[in-house]
């Protein structure tokens, strides 16, 4: 109830992002892995407030968060987004190829555990929203690619409460990540109970 109420008081997505959501819903059996309006708008605000220009996204899905972030970037800003699932890429690409996004988004196909280390750039913001089994790996990759004063944003850090009660293997992995971040004296962080939990990490 609180979630739907708060969403009603959060700025709506652009027309093009809404078209992507509709396309995703038509093509797939589920779109619950889209981060959602509240997380999307939080990302947009962090980008604008923080003057962020270079972004790495681990886990594109069909492109919702990449498009939301691209809309917040200045003209010289850029997103590198990583996705392994060919079906998701097939849906995302036509939207990324549109004039308003094509100069801001580069999609890298393949396993992020392999593609991210080979990326020469460093980033102001890394957004992690990919397969939960590898969240610990993605966190270390993100730290290695982060600019000074950069931030890491991690989605699904509650995992439906399973990170709290350890009722699944993925829940246990996410709880391990949450504890690792908390014990990391090189960072400071805040976990917000937004949607399925979102954690923002900043290097000290």
N, C-alpha and C positions, 0 to 999 in steps of 0.2 A: 504493500500500500504506500509506504513512504517513498519507495523507489519510483513508482509511477507518478506520485504527486510531485516529487522533485524534478522529474523529467519534464513535466508540464511547464515548469518554470525555468527551463533551460533553453537557450536559443536553438532553434531548429537547424537542421543541416541545410546546405544549399540545395537547389533544385537538382543539380547534377549528382550530388551524393545520394539524394533520395532515389534518383533513377538507378544508380548502382545497386542500392539496397533492393529495389524492386526486381532488377535483373537477377541478382543473387538468389532471391527468394524463389523466383520462377525456375532457375536452373538447378538449384540444389535442394536437398531434403531438409536442410537446416541452415540457419544463418546466426545461430546463437553464439558463434565464436566471433562475430563482429563486436568490437569493444563497446559500442553504444554511444548514444548522444552525450551523456555526461562525461565519459572518458574522452571522447572526441573533442568536446569543447574545452575540457581541462587542458588537453594537449595544445590546442590552438592558443589558449591564453598564456601558457608557459612559453610558447614560442614568441609571442608578441611581447610579453613583459620582459623576457630574458634576452631579447635581441638575437635569438638563435637563427643561424643560417645553414648549418650543416647537420643533417640528421641521418642516422642509421636506424632502419627498422628491421627487426628480426621476426619474420612472420607476416607476410602481406595479406593472407587470406584472399579476398576478392578486391581489396584495395580501399576499403572504407577509411581506415585511419591514415593511410598515405595521402589520400585526396584531401581529407580534413586538414592535415598538417600542411600540405602544399598550399592550401588556400590562405594559410596564416603567414607563410614565408614571404620575405621581400623578393623582389624580382631576381636578385642574385643569390637566392637561397636554393638549396638542393637536398633531395632525399635519395638515399640509396636503400632500396627495400629488397629483402631476400625471401624467396619462396621456393619450395621444392615441389609442391603439388601442381601438376600440369593443368588440371581442371580449373583450379583457382586462378592460375595465370591466364588461362584462356578467357576468363570472364573479365579480369582486371585490365588486360592489355588495351582493348579498344577505348577504355576510359582514360588510361594513362596517355594514349596517343592523341587525345584531344588537345587543341591549341593551348588551352589554359593550364594544362598539366605537363605537356611533353618536355618542356625545357626545365622542369623542376623535379621530375621523378625518373630515376633509373632503376629498372627491375633486374635483379640478378637471379637467375634460375640455378637451383641446386641446393645442396645441403649447407646450411649456414655455418656449420662447424668447419667446413672446408672453404667456403667462399669468403667469409668474414676475415680470417687471418690473411688471405691474399689481397685484401683491399688495402691500398696504400694510404688512403685518407684517414684522418682522425675527425672526430665529430663533437658537436656541442651538445647533442642530445641523442641518446640511444633508447629506442622503444622496443621492449621485449614482449611479444605476444605470439609465441609459437608453441611447438609441442612441449608439454609440461615436463616430460621425462628428461629433457635436456636443459631445463632451466638453470641448473648449476653451471653447466658449460657456457651457456649464453651469457650469464652474469660475468664470468671471468673474461670472455671475449669482449664484452661491452666495456669493462674497466680498462682493458688494454687499448681500446680504440678511443677513449674519451679525452677530450681536450681539458686543460686546467679549467676549473670552475664549471665543467660540464655536468650534466645530470643524466641519470638512467631512470627511465620510467618502466615499471614492470606491472603488467596486467594480470589479473586472476590470482592474486597472492592470498586469497582466502579459499579459493577453489571449492565454492559451495559449502564451506564449513569443514571440508575434509582435511584441510591443513591443520585444523584445530583438534579434531577427534581421530585423525590418522585412520580414517575408514577406507582409504584406498592407497595404492602405491604412489600415485601421483600426488595425493594429499601429503604423504610423508615426505616426498621430494621437495614440495613447495615449502613445507614447514622447515625442512633442513636449510633451504635457501634463506628463508626469513631469519632463521637463527644465525646463519653465516653472515648475513648483512648486519645484523644487530651487533655481532661480535667483531665486526671489521672496524678497527680503530682508525682506518684511513678515510672513513666516510661518515656522513650523518644522514639520517633518513626519517621519513614519515610514512606510515601506512594509513591509508584512508579507507573506510568501509563504504566505498563507492562501488555500485554494481557488485562485482565479485571480488572486490578488494584491489586496490592499486597502491603501489609503493613507489615513492620518489626518493632517489638516492643522489647525494651530491658528494663529490670528492672534496676532502678538506684541503 
